[in-house]
């Protein structure tokens, strides 16, 4: 019997949680401002961080570069999350906004190729092209009927 690798198990859990996130964020921005929705999001993240600080042994001594990489990553994540809330509040549909912003790995791939000198196979390149085509198709809204 083959066991599921730990990384796949945790990735599947993230898929479920993040899959529900788009709907909950859209519903919240239908009722309150994107800024307030984001603040509640940030409070929840702070609470989870507090639980981790108490329950998980953490090695606090890291090199300054690693600290700043983590801090910049957290800042970029926060600004990205805020802009998603604004996109929802501005009338974006949950299915479209969430699908489009979920293409962020394409930027990660570009940085990995340019900065880390990773190489892509033809199949991976085809996947990227299909993801871009999907993004274009998802972003197409029907024209409003003229009265």
C-alpha positions as CSV (number, residue, x, y, z in Angstrom):
1,X,0.0,0.0,0.0
2,X,1.4,3.4,-1.0
3,X,1.0,6.2,1.4
4,X,0.2,9.7,0.3
5,X,3.3,11.9,0.6
6,X,3.0,14.5,3.4
7,X,3.5,17.4,0.9
8,X,0.6,16.2,-1.2
9,X,-1.7,15.8,1.9
10,X,-0.9,19.4,3.0
11,X,-1.2,20.7,-0.5
12,X,-4.7,19.1,-0.8
13,X,-5.7,20.7,2.5
14,X,-4.5,24.1,1.2
15,X,-6.5,23.6,-2.0
16,X,-9.7,23.1,0.0
17,X,-9.1,26.1,2.3
18,X,-8.0,28.4,-0.5
19,X,-10.9,27.1,-2.7
20,X,-13.4,28.3,0.0
21,X,-11.5,31.6,0.5
22,X,-12.6,33.2,-2.7
23,X,-16.3,32.7,-1.9
24,X,-15.9,33.9,1.7
25,X,-13.9,37.0,0.7
26,X,-16.5,37.9,-2.0
27,X,-19.4,37.5,0.4
28,X,-17.7,39.7,3.0
29,X,-16.9,42.5,0.4
30,X,-20.6,42.4,-0.6
31,X,-21.5,43.6,2.9
32,X,-18.5,45.5,4.2
33,X,-15.6,47.5,2.6
34,X,-12.6,45.8,1.2
35,X,-10.4,47.5,3.8
36,X,-12.5,46.1,6.7
37,X,-12.6,42.7,5.1
38,X,-8.8,42.8,4.8
39,X,-8.4,43.9,8.4
40,X,-10.5,40.9,9.6
41,X,-8.4,38.7,7.4
42,X,-5.2,40.2,8.9
43,X,-6.6,39.7,12.5
44,X,-7.3,36.0,11.7
45,X,-3.7,35.6,10.3
46,X,-2.3,37.2,13.5
47,X,-4.3,34.9,15.6
48,X,-3.0,31.8,13.7
49,X,0.5,33.2,14.0
50,X,0.1,33.6,17.7
51,X,-1.0,30.0,18.1
52,X,2.0,28.9,16.1
53,X,4.4,31.0,18.3
54,X,3.0,29.3,21.4
55,X,2.7,25.7,20.1
56,X,5.6,25.2,17.7
57,X,9.2,25.3,18.6
58,X,10.7,28.0,16.4
59,X,14.4,28.7,15.7
60,X,14.4,32.5,15.9
61,X,18.0,33.1,15.0
62,X,18.2,33.5,11.3
63,X,20.5,35.4,9.0
64,X,19.3,39.0,8.2
65,X,18.9,38.1,4.5
66,X,16.5,35.3,5.4
67,X,14.6,37.5,7.8
68,X,14.2,40.2,5.1
69,X,13.2,37.6,2.4
70,X,10.5,36.3,4.7
71,X,9.3,39.8,5.6
72,X,9.2,41.0,2.0
73,X,7.4,37.8,1.1
74,X,4.8,38.4,3.8
75,X,4.4,42.0,2.7
76,X,3.9,41.0,-0.9
77,X,1.4,38.4,0.2
78,X,-0.5,41.0,2.3
79,X,-0.6,43.6,-0.5
80,X,-1.8,40.9,-3.0
81,X,-4.5,39.8,-0.6
82,X,-5.7,43.4,-0.1
83,X,-5.9,43.9,-3.9
84,X,-8.0,40.7,-4.2
85,X,-10.5,42.2,-1.6
86,X,-10.6,45.4,-3.7
87,X,-11.2,43.5,-6.9
88,X,-14.1,41.7,-5.2
89,X,-15.5,44.9,-3.8
90,X,-15.1,46.6,-7.3
91,X,-17.6,44.1,-8.7
92,X,-15.3,41.2,-9.7
93,X,-17.0,37.8,-9.8
94,X,-15.5,35.4,-7.3
95,X,-15.1,32.7,-9.9
96,X,-13.2,35.0,-12.3
97,X,-11.1,37.0,-9.8
98,X,-10.0,34.0,-7.8
99,X,-9.1,32.1,-11.0
100,X,-7.1,34.9,-12.4
101,X,-5.1,35.7,-9.3
102,X,-4.5,32.0,-8.8
103,X,-2.3,32.2,-11.9
104,X,0.4,33.8,-9.8
105,X,2.6,30.8,-10.1
106,X,3.3,31.9,-13.7
107,X,5.3,34.8,-12.2
108,X,7.1,32.4,-9.9
109,X,8.0,30.3,-12.9
110,X,9.3,33.4,-14.8
111,X,11.4,34.3,-11.8
112,X,12.6,30.7,-11.4
113,X,13.8,30.6,-15.0
114,X,15.4,34.1,-15.0
115,X,16.9,34.2,-11.4
116,X,17.3,30.6,-10.5
117,X,18.2,29.4,-14.0
118,X,15.6,26.6,-13.9
119,X,14.6,25.0,-17.2
120,X,11.2,24.2,-18.5
121,X,10.2,21.2,-20.5
122,X,8.0,21.5,-23.6
123,X,5.1,20.0,-21.7
124,X,5.5,22.6,-18.9
125,X,5.7,25.3,-21.5
126,X,2.5,24.1,-23.1
127,X,0.9,24.1,-19.6
128,X,1.9,27.8,-19.2
129,X,0.5,28.7,-22.6
130,X,-2.8,26.9,-21.8
131,X,-2.9,28.7,-18.4
132,X,-2.5,32.1,-20.2
133,X,-5.3,31.1,-22.7
134,X,-7.5,30.2,-19.8
135,X,-6.8,33.5,-18.1
136,X,-7.8,35.4,-21.3
137,X,-11.0,33.3,-21.7
138,X,-11.9,33.7,-18.1
139,X,-11.5,37.5,-18.2
140,X,-13.9,37.9,-21.1
141,X,-17.2,39.4,-19.9
142,X,-20.2,39.6,-22.1
143,X,-21.0,43.1,-23.3
144,X,-23.8,44.8,-21.4
145,X,-26.9,45.3,-23.5
146,X,-27.3,48.8,-24.7
147,X,-30.7,50.4,-23.9
